[in-house]
């Protein structure tokens, strides 16, 4: 049987900042399901000490968190993207791209000059398509090969008027 999931429209998809505590807990569970459970790691390992001060975005379909990512400032010029996770049944449908684009817009809004991500090697192509470049040598984290990548955010982009970056929603 052919898998047509990549061609199906995701109902009521929104990519936006977290809205409340319940959504935060749903995001943590989704993050654990994607990033830690497959490694046999316990609940709680999907969180760290920087979550409280970070900017989180979620992809939500019919009230269910199906994707998430976070941005935090490492310095006035450098931001870090982390915990990018999309449930496997929603891979290859543009959700990860929308999450990263939303974080890039937030980084620009915060006048950051560069973004950094630590990615598993199997996701290098995804980040390269978004303009990230590999930096430094590969290394193991959680027994998985990883690579740091960076994206320069050009300061020459000046937008006229009252334009604001739109959050993605297919409900409009």
N, C-alpha and C positions, 0 to 999 in steps of 0.2 A: 504494500500500500504506500502510495506517495505521500510525503509530508508536505502539506501546503501551508504550514503555519507561518512561513516567512512571507506569504502573500496575503495573509488575512489582516484586516484592520483591527487594531486593538480597541475595544469599546471604551469610550469615555476616558481616553488617556490624557493625563495631565502630568507635566513635569514642572515642579514648583518647590519652593521652600517648605519645610515641615510646618504643620499647622498646630499641633497640640501634643500632649504627653502620650496619648494612645498611639498616635502616628509614629512618635519617636520609638516607642516599644515595638511596634510593628516593623519599623525600619531595622532595629537591632536584630529582630528575629530573622528577617529577610537577609540581612547581611551575614548572619551566622549560617543560615541555610546554604548560601552560595559560597562563602569564603572559608568557613571553618569546619562545618559539619563534614564535608567530603574528606577532610584531613583527620577526622576522628577527634577533633578538639571539642571541649566542653562549651556549653553556653557561658557567656561572660567573656570569652576570649575575643569576641567581635567588638569589644569596647576598649577604649584607652583613655588616659588622663586628659587628652586634648579634645574629646568630643564636646564637652560643655561649652568651650569657647569657639568652636568651629561653626561654619555655615554649612548646613545640610540641605541637599535637594533630594526629592523623591520622585519616582515615576509611579503614578497611582492609576489603576484601572478599576472602575466600579468599586471604589473604596478599598481596594487591596494594593498594598505596597509591592510593586513588582521590580523596582529598581531603585538604587540609591547611590549617592556619592557625597563627598564632603570636601570643603576647602577651608584651609586655615592659613593665616599669615605667619610665616617664619621670620620675616623682617619687613620693614616698610616697603621693600621692593620685591620680595620673593614670597610666593604662595605655594602651598603644597596641596595637591589633590590626592585623596586616599579613599580606600574602601569603596571603590567603584564596583558595583555588583548588580547584575540583572539575573532574575530567575532564568534557569536554562530554557524553559519552554517559551521564553520571550526573546531569546538571542536572535541576532541578525535581522532585527526589525527597526533599527535606528534609535532604540531607547538609550543605549550607552552614549551615542553621539549627542542626543538631546541633553542628557545629563551633563556631559563635558561642556557643551556649548553654553549651558546655563551657568556653569561655574566660571567659564572664561568671561562671560558678560559681567558676573559679579566681581571678578578680579580686576577687570578694566574699571568698573565703577569705583573700586577701592584704590585705583591708581597703582596697582602692582605692575611691575615691569617684566617679571618672568614667573612662570609656573613650573613646578617640578612634580613628577610622579614617579613612584617606585612600582614597576609593573612586572608581572610574570612574563617570561619570554614569549609565551603563546599569545600575548596581547600586544606585542610590539607593533605589528602591522596596523592595528586599530589606532594606536596613538600616532603612528607615522602619518596615517591618512588625515589626521587632525592637525598636522604640522609640528608635532613633537619630534625632537632629535635625541638619539641615544647619547649619553655622556658616561664616561668612565667604563670600567670593566664590569662584567657580569659577576653576580655573587649569589650565594644561597641565603634564603630567608625562609624559615619553616620547612627546610629541606626541599625548596623549590627554587630553581634558577630565576633570578630577578635582574632587572636593569633599571638604572635611573634614566629618566628622559626629561628634557626641558623644552618649554615653549616660550619664545620671546614675544612679549606683547608690545607691538609697535605703539609708540607714543604719538606718532604722526597722525593717528586716526582721530580726527575731530569731527564730531557730528553736530550739525546745525540744529537750532530750534530746541523744542521740548521733547525730543525723542527719548524714549525709555526702552530698554530691552524688554521685549515681550516674553512672557513665560509661555511655554507651549501648551496648548490645549486643543483637542479636536472637537470640543463641545461648542465652539463659537459658530 
